């Protein structure tokens, strides 16, 4: 099998993210490759069994002034781990989820929380490109954007 079957056999199956994105159809053409995907987010869990072999040390742009910018930026809230998993979690190992890309490595770059500055994000993008990332993923939100999204769905933020 090409993927952890539960992701395509939810009830109803149309609720499965891999089904919605038609990942199984894309996998006929490509399952990823050697291009580095930079995930600029809240860090990652370098010990996670579904991610550890896919993660490349990156940089922490939230380090305090004068502190080294850690190569293994630890995830503060789980969002970076989630995004890295969606992009490239190990496939068909019966652990967690299957990533959309089977083979691409993930460069972990930490920035984008409430204390970061736009210059940190710009530096994170530049760093990612400089070390060879061909794909950069950033998913930030503001409290106002979250509140608007929640209001449009009639849920509480």
C-alpha positions, 0 to 999 in steps of 0.5 A: 500500500502507498499510504496509511489506509485510515487516512482514506477510509474515514467515515465519510472519506471526503473528510480525509485531508489526503482525500480532499487534496487528491494526494493519491492521484498526485502520487501517481505522478510524483511522491516528492524528491530531494528538494528541501522544504523549509517550514518556517513556523514554531519549530519541530519535534526532532525526536518524533518517530514520524519526522526525525529522519526527515528533519534537517537542522535549521535556525531559531530566529526567536533566540534571545539576543546574544544566545546562539540560534539553535540548530534544532529549534524545539516546537513551542506549541505543536503547530510546526510539528503538525505542518512538517508532518503534513508536508513530509511525515514518513509514509505507510509506517502505521504511525500518525499520518502520511505526509504529502511528500514521501521523500523531501527533507524538511528544514526547520526554521523557527520564527513567527510567534507574537514576539517575532518581528517582520525582520526575523521572518525576512531573515528566515526566508533568506536563510532558507533560500541560502541553504538550498530550500526550493519550497518555503511554507509559512502559515502565520495568523493574527488574533484578528484573522483568527477571530474573523475566521472563527466568526465566519464559521460561527465558532468561538476563537 
